[in-house]
Amino acid sequence: MPHEFVVVWLEEEYGYRYWRWEPGMTGPELIEWWKQLKSVSPYFFSPAGGVPGKCNPGLPGKLEERSWENFPRRDMPNLWRAHIHEDADSYLWLPDGEYIHHAGYKDWDYDD
């Protein structure tokens, strides 16, 4: 039985840009890679060329037209999503709705 690689709809910095990310991994492999990620800082200015696999620009057009809801899903029956910005707000979102944080995740601390 062949391994099925996942495709991830990646949002950069709250809608600044969207990417079609093909990490070249199965779901369990991607989850393990994400959980081991110490920081998303290397991807802050652009995930392209940094994250494993291929990362291509998402939808062209006006910013408000590029969103999770408008992403073409015909080739993504099990939609994986991710958000990359800072260590305090980045996550991998599985098709079943579960959020996975990376190893360097730090919750916002408003008391400091």
C-alpha positions in Angstrom: 0.0 0.0 0.0 1.6 3.3 -1.0 2.1 6.1 1.5 -0.2 9.1 1.0 1.6 12.4 1.4 -0.4 15.3 2.8 -0.9 18.7 1.3 -1.1 21.7 3.7 -2.9 25.0 3.2 -0.4 27.3 5.1 -1.4 30.7 6.3 1.5 33.1 6.9 1.0 35.9 9.5 -2.8 36.2 9.7 -3.5 36.3 6.0 -0.4 38.1 4.8 0.2 35.3 2.4 -1.2 31.8 1.8 0.8 28.8 0.5 0.2 25.3 -0.8 2.7 23.3 1.1 3.6 19.8 0.0 6.0 18.6 2.7 6.6 15.2 1.1 5.5 13.5 4.3 2.6 11.3 5.4 0.4 12.7 8.2 2.2 10.9 11.0 5.6 12.0 9.6 4.5 15.6 9.4 3.0 15.6 12.9 6.3 14.2 14.3 8.3 16.8 12.3 6.1 19.6 13.6 6.3 18.4 17.2 10.1 18.5 17.1 10.3 22.0 15.6 12.1 24.2 18.1 11.0 27.5 16.5 9.1 28.9 13.5 11.5 31.9 13.4 13.4 30.6 10.4 10.1 30.8 8.4 9.0 34.2 9.7 9.8 36.2 6.5 8.8 33.3 4.2 8.2 29.6 4.6 9.2 29.0 0.9 12.6 27.6 0.7 12.7 26.8 4.4 10.0 24.3 5.2 10.6 20.7 3.9 9.2 19.9 0.5 7.6 22.3 -1.9 5.9 25.5 -0.8 4.1 27.4 -3.6 2.1 30.6 -3.4 -1.6 30.1 -2.8 -4.4 32.0 -4.5 -3.7 35.1 -6.4 -6.1 38.1 -6.0 -7.2 40.4 -3.3 -6.2 39.6 0.2 -9.8 39.2 1.3 -10.4 36.6 -1.4 -7.5 34.4 -0.1 -8.8 32.5 2.9 -9.3 29.0 4.3 -12.9 29.1 2.9 -11.9 30.0 -0.6 -9.0 27.6 -1.0 -9.6 25.1 -3.8 -10.2 21.8 -2.0 -10.9 19.4 -4.9 -7.5 17.8 -4.6 -7.5 18.0 -0.8 -10.2 15.7 0.5 -8.5 15.7 3.9 -7.6 19.3 4.4 -4.6 20.0 6.5 -3.9 23.6 7.6 -1.1 25.4 9.4 -0.5 28.9 10.6 3.0 30.3 10.9 3.9 33.6 12.4 5.6 33.6 15.8 6.3 30.8 18.4 3.3 31.9 20.5 0.7 31.5 17.8 1.8 28.9 15.2 0.1 25.6 14.9 -0.6 22.6 12.7 -4.4 21.9 12.3 -5.3 18.3 11.4 -8.3 17.4 9.3 -10.2 16.2 12.4 -9.8 19.7 13.9 -7.0 18.9 16.4 -4.4 21.6 16.9 -0.8 20.5 17.2 1.8 22.9 18.7 5.5 22.8 17.9 8.2 22.1 20.5 9.0 25.8 20.8 5.4 26.9 21.3 5.1 29.6 24.0 1.7 30.8 25.0 1.3 34.6 25.1 2.2 35.8 28.6 0.4 39.1 29.3 1.6 39.3 32.9 5.2 40.2 32.0 
